[in-house]
Amino acid sequence: MKRFFLLLTILCFFSGCKSVNNNPINQVLKSDSRAIKKVADQSELYELQIIYTSIKRKNNGKVVLKDYKYNVDASNYYYPASTVKLPIAVLALEKLNAIKGIDVNTVFNVNNDSTKLSFSDNLRKIFAVSSNEASNDFYEFMGRDYINSKLREKGFKKVQINHRLSTPNSGAAETKEITFHKKDGEKIIIPSVSDSKILTLKMNKIYKGKGYYENGKLINSPMDFSKKNYLPLETLHGIMKRIVFPDNFSRKERFELSAENRELLLFNMQNLPRNAGFDPKEYYDSYCKFFMFGDKKDTIPNNIKIYNKVGDAYGTLVDCAYIVDEINKVEFIISATLLVNEDQIFNDDHYDYDEIGLPFLAELGRAFYELNLKKP
């Protein structure tokens, strides 16, 4: 046995331990950038997780995806924030696709409210400015049991969407009635459903910090996230790959979207607030683009397209993005999350996004862009 391990050590030495050293994430985290170094040197403190996918296109049209991971562990909880809007949006489109006589432009209202909405408009708001209200409309259209069962059918076993976002009684079991109004005057009603109870999450790091504010009062104990949404990085990353490269997955693993709806989804995922009708002073280009540009408010160059969904809440930052530069032949997928809450107090609206989190994600995105730029 000793001879076996000695031989393994010698082989590793002469081969350079390629499986470890050739991981591009390790290469990037050794950057001289202060923003990267600060987080990389204390990756456990910042609960850092990263997934990077290299993309190679063959002459026969086949696309080869290769994943690399850093500190990725689905049993270590992080709060997914607004990234849950990505699976909610794509599943809502899938469900809509199965209803005859209506499409993304058919107007609807929620619980007979006077406000008329449409799927196309809600998609615009979700991805351009991360609208909670638009995503909650889609949640009401499906309910949590539907969302979770559909994700599991597609092979995502590690996921649990429990609640709506930033609304009273967000975990209510009863969904709201949705009414679609066809042009001929006919109505299609999606009735309210009653979902099952929220299951308590049991995993590592489900209690965070040393205190939190509730109703204006400081509670001196860790904050409990066991009834919150659960969308681990590998699941989020897998959803992105299925959206961008559906042909790389079996039919049962794909999202069942029409070509037009998939194109609409992808368009909105890369669209910038200024092109989506929002005030560019308030909603600057990088408002929902953390990788590469999150530390700036500059205009994003036209040759770079970022198809993504970000999240930021409770000191946690998340971004999952397919980044493309057609002019320079660059494309890759990257997902990352980190917690930047140095005072360890939650719900105090004092987090280290601008000082630590966004500079790190921006530099990380730029580093991977440069890495791909140098590829032959």
C-alpha positions in Angstrom: 0.0 0.0 0.0 2.9 2.4 0.9 4.4 1.7 -2.5 1.1 2.5 -4.2 0.9 5.9 -2.5 4.6 6.6 -3.3 3.9 5.9 -6.9 0.8 8.1 -6.9 2.8 10.9 -5.4 5.6 10.6 -8.0 3.0 10.5 -10.8 1.3 13.6 -9.4 4.6 15.4 -9.2 5.6 14.7 -12.8 2.1 15.3 -14.2 1.7 18.6 -12.2 -1.5 17.3 -10.6 -3.4 18.7 -13.6 -6.8 18.0 -12.2 -6.2 20.5 -9.4 -3.8 23.0 -11.0 -5.6 23.2 -14.3 -8.8 24.4 -12.6 -9.1 27.9 -14.0 -10.9 29.1 -10.8 -7.8 28.4 -8.8 -5.8 30.3 -11.3 -8.1 33.3 -11.2 -8.2 33.4 -7.4 -4.4 33.7 -7.3 -4.8 37.1 -9.0 -3.0 40.1 -7.7 -6.2 42.1 -7.6 -6.9 43.4 -4.1 -10.7 42.8 -4.5 -10.1 39.1 -5.4 -7.3 38.5 -3.0 -9.3 39.9 0.0 -12.1 37.3 -0.5 -9.9 34.4 -1.8 -7.7 34.6 1.3 -10.7 34.2 3.6 -13.0 32.2 1.4 -14.6 30.3 4.3 -15.4 33.6 6.1 -17.1 34.9 3.0 -18.8 31.6 2.3 -17.5 31.8 -1.2 -18.7 29.3 -3.9 -17.9 29.5 -7.6 -18.8 27.4 -10.7 -17.2 28.1 -14.0 -18.1 26.4 -17.3 -15.8 26.5 -20.3 -17.5 26.3 -23.7 -16.0 24.7 -26.8 -17.8 24.7 -30.2 -16.9 21.9 -32.5 -16.9 22.1 -36.3 -19.9 19.7 -36.4 -21.9 22.2 -34.4 -21.7 20.3 -31.1 -21.1 22.3 -28.0 -18.8 20.9 -25.3 -19.4 22.2 -21.7 -16.9 21.5 -19.0 -17.6 22.5 -15.4 -15.1 23.6 -12.7 -16.1 24.1 -9.1 -14.7 25.9 -6.0 -16.0 25.3 -2.5 -19.4 24.2 -4.0 -21.4 22.3 -1.4 -25.2 22.2 -1.6 -25.4 21.3 2.1 -24.0 24.7 3.0 -26.9 27.1 2.9 -26.8 30.6 1.4 -29.8 32.8 0.8 -30.5 32.8 -3.0 -32.3 36.2 -3.0 -33.6 37.2 -6.4 -31.9 34.4 -8.3 -35.1 32.4 -7.6 -36.7 34.6 -10.2 -34.9 32.7 -13.0 -36.5 29.3 -12.4 -39.8 31.0 -11.6 -39.8 32.9 -14.9 -38.8 30.0 -17.1 -41.3 27.7 -15.5 -44.1 30.3 -15.8 -43.3 30.5 -19.6 -43.4 26.7 -19.8 -46.8 26.5 -18.1 -48.1 29.4 -20.3 -46.9 27.5 -23.4 -49.2 24.6 -22.5 -52.4 26.8 -22.3 -54.1 27.1 -25.7 -55.5 30.5 -26.8 -53.1 32.8 -24.8 -49.6 33.9 -25.2 -47.0 36.3 -23.6 -49.0 39.3 -24.7 -52.4 38.3 -23.4 -53.3 40.6 -20.5 -54.1 39.2 -17.1 -54.9 40.4 -13.6 -54.4 38.9 -10.2 -57.4 38.4 -7.8 -59.5 40.6 -10.1 -57.3 43.6 -9.4 -57.8 46.5 -11.9 -54.1 46.4 -13.0 -53.7 44.7 -16.3 -50.4 42.8 -16.8 -48.7 40.6 -19.4 -46.0 38.0 -19.3 -43.8 39.9 -21.8 -43.9 43.0 -19.6 -43.3 41.1 -16.4 -40.2 39.4 -18.0 -38.9 42.8 -19.0 -39.2 44.0 -15.4 -37.8 40.9 -13.8 -34.5 40.9 -15.7 -34.0 44.6 -16.3 -34.6 45.8 -12.7 -35.3 42.5 -10.8 -39.0 43.4 -10.0 -40.3 41.5 -7.0 -43.9 42.2 -7.9 -43.5 40.8 -11.5 -41.9 37.6 -10.1 -44.6 37.2 -7.4 -47.3 37.3 -10.2 -45.6 34.3 -11.8 -45.4 32.6 -8.4 -49.2 33.1 -8.0 -49.7 31.6 -11.4 -48.0 28.3 -10.3 -47.6 28.0 -6.5 -44.6 26.5 -4.7 -45.6 22.8 -5.1 -45.8 23.2 -8.9 -42.5 25.0 -9.0 -40.6 22.5 -6.9 -42.2 19.4 -8.6 -41.4 20.7 -12.1 -37.7 21.4 -11.1 -37.4 18.0 -9.7 -38.8 16.4 -12.8 -36.0 18.1 -14.8 -33.4 16.5 -12.5 -32.9 19.2 -9.9 -33.2 17.3 -6.6 -31.6 20.0 -4.5 -34.0 22.9 -4.5 -36.9 24.3 -2.4 -38.8 27.4 -3.4 -40.8 28.3 -0.3 -42.0 31.9 -0.6 -42.6 35.0 -2.6 -40.3 38.0 -2.3 -40.7 41.2 -0.2 -44.4 41.0 0.4 -46.6 40.4 3.5 -47.3 36.8 4.3 -44.8 35.7 1.6 -45.1 32.0 2.6 -48.9 31.8 2.4 -50.1 28.4 1.1 -53.0 29.9 -0.9 -52.1 31.3 -4.3 -54.1 34.1 -5.9 -56.5 33.6 -8.8 -55.2 34.6 -12.2 -57.5 35.7 -15.0 -56.4 36.0 -18.6 -58.4 38.2 -20.9 -58.5 37.1 -24.5 -59.1 39.6 -27.3 -62.4 38.0 -28.2 -63.6 38.8 -24.6 -63.3 35.2 -23.4 -61.7 34.7 -19.9 -59.4 31.9 -18.9 -59.2 31.6 -15.1 -56.3 29.9 -13.3 -57.9 29.1 -9.9 -56.3 29.5 -6.5 -54.6 26.4 -5.2 -53.5 25.4 -1.7 -49.9 24.4 -1.4 -48.4 22.1 1.2 -46.7 23.4 4.3 -43.2 24.8 4.1 -40.7 22.1 4.9 -38.0 23.2 7.4 -34.5 23.1 5.8 -32.0 21.1 7.7 -28.4 21.8 6.6 -25.2 23.5 7.4 -25.0 27.3 8.0 -28.8 27.6 8.2 -28.3 29.9 11.3 -26.2 32.9 10.4 -24.6 35.8 12.2 -24.8 36.8 15.8 -27.9 38.9 15.7 -30.7 40.4 13.6 -33.4 43.0 13.6 -37.0 42.1 13.8 -39.8 44.8 14.0 -37.1 47.4 14.8 -35.7 45.4 17.7 -32.2 43.7 17.8 -32.4 40.0 18.6 -29.1 38.8 19.9 -29.1 35.3 18.4 -28.3 33.9 14.9 -30.9 34.5 12.2 -32.8 31.4 11.2 -33.1 30.7 7.4 -34.7 27.3 7.7 -38.0 28.4 6.2 -36.4 30.5 3.4 -35.9 29.7 -0.3 -33.2 27.2 -1.1 -31.5 27.3 -4.5 -28.0 26.0 -4.3 -25.4 27.2 -6.8 -25.2 24.0 -8.7 -28.9 24.0 -9.3 -29.0 27.7 -10.4 -26.0 27.0 -12.7 -27.7 23.9 -14.2 -30.9 26.0 -14.9 -28.7 28.5 -16.9 -27.1 25.7 -18.9 -30.5 24.2 -19.8 -31.8 27.6 -21.0 -28.7 28.5 -23.1 -27.8 25.0 -24.4 -30.9 22.9 -24.3 -29.6 20.4 -26.9 -26.9 19.3 -24.4 -29.6 17.8 -22.2 -32.1 15.0 -22.6 -35.7 15.9 -23.5 -37.0 15.3 -20.0 -34.4 17.6 -18.5 -35.1 20.6 -20.8 -37.6 23.4 -20.3 -40.5 23.0 -22.7 -40.5 26.4 -24.4 -41.6 27.5 -27.8 -38.8 28.9 -29.9 -40.4 32.3 -29.7 -40.7 32.2 -25.9 -37.1 31.0 -25.4 -35.9 33.8 -27.7 -38.0 36.3 -25.6 -36.5 34.9 -22.4 -32.9 35.2 -23.6 -33.5 38.7 -25.0 -34.8 39.9 -21.6 -32.0 38.1 -19.7 -29.4 40.3 -21.5 -31.4 43.5 -21.9 -30.2 46.6 -20.0 -32.5 48.9 -18.1 -31.9 51.8 -20.5 -33.1 49.6 -23.4 -36.1 48.4 -21.3 -37.6 51.8 -20.7 -36.1 52.6 -17.3 -34.3 55.7 -16.1 -30.6 55.1 -16.7 -29.6 57.4 -13.9 -31.5 55.3 -11.3 -31.1 52.0 -13.1 -27.6 52.1 -14.6 -26.3 49.4 -17.0 -24.7 47.3 -14.2 -27.7 47.5 -11.9 -28.3 43.8 -12.5 -25.0 42.9 -14.0 -22.5 42.1 -11.1 -19.9 40.2 -13.1 -17.4 42.5 -14.9 -19.3 45.7 -14.3 -20.8 45.6 -10.8 -18.3 48.0 -9.3 -19.0 50.7 -11.9 -21.9 52.7 -13.4 -20.4 53.0 -16.8 -22.0 52.0 -20.1 -21.5 48.4 -20.9 -19.9 48.0 -24.4 -22.3 46.8 -27.1 -20.1 43.8 -28.0 -20.5 42.2 -24.5 -23.8 40.5 -23.8 -24.5 39.2 -20.3 -27.5 36.7 -19.9 -27.9 36.5 -16.2 -29.9 36.8 -13.0 -28.5 38.4 -9.9 -29.6 38.4 -6.2 -28.6 40.5 -3.2 -30.2 40.3 0.2 -29.2 39.7 3.8 -25.5 40.5 2.9 -25.5 37.7 0.3 -24.6 38.5 -3.3 -25.3 36.0 -6.1 -24.8 36.1 -9.9 -25.3 33.4 -12.5 -24.3 34.5 -16.0 -23.7 33.4 -19.6 -21.2 36.0 -20.9 -20.6 36.5 -24.6 -18.4 38.7 -26.7 -19.0 37.7 -30.3 -16.4 40.0 -31.8 -13.6 38.6 -29.7 -15.0 35.0 -29.7 -15.4 34.8 -25.9 -18.2 32.9 -24.2 -18.4 31.2 -20.8 -20.8 30.6 -17.9 -20.0 31.6 -14.4 -21.9 31.5 -11.1 -20.8 32.7 -7.7 -22.1 33.6 -4.3 -20.5 35.2 -1.2 -21.7 36.7 2.1 -20.4 40.1 3.0 -21.8 41.0 6.4 -18.8 41.8 8.6 -20.7 43.0 11.6 -22.7 39.7 11.5 -26.0 41.5 12.1 -28.8 40.8 9.7 -31.7 43.0 8.7 -29.8 46.2 9.6 -29.4 47.3 6.0 -25.7 47.6 6.6 -23.8 45.1 4.4 -20.4 45.3 2.6 -21.7 45.1 -0.9 -19.9 48.2 -2.3 -16.8 47.7 -0.3 -16.2 44.0 -0.8 -18.9 42.0 -2.6 -19.4 43.9 -5.9 -15.7 44.7 -6.4 -15.0 41.0 -6.0 -17.6 39.8 -8.5 -16.7 42.5 -11.0 -13.0 41.6 -10.9 -13.9 37.9 -11.0 -15.9 38.4 -14.2 -13.1 40.4 -15.8 -10.5 37.8 -14.8 -12.5 35.0 -16.5 -13.1 37.3 -19.5 -9.4 37.9 -19.9 -8.7 34.2 -19.4 -11.0 33.4 -22.3 -9.7 36.2 -24.4 -6.2 34.6 -24.3 -7.5 31.3 -25.5 -6.2 30.2 -28.9 
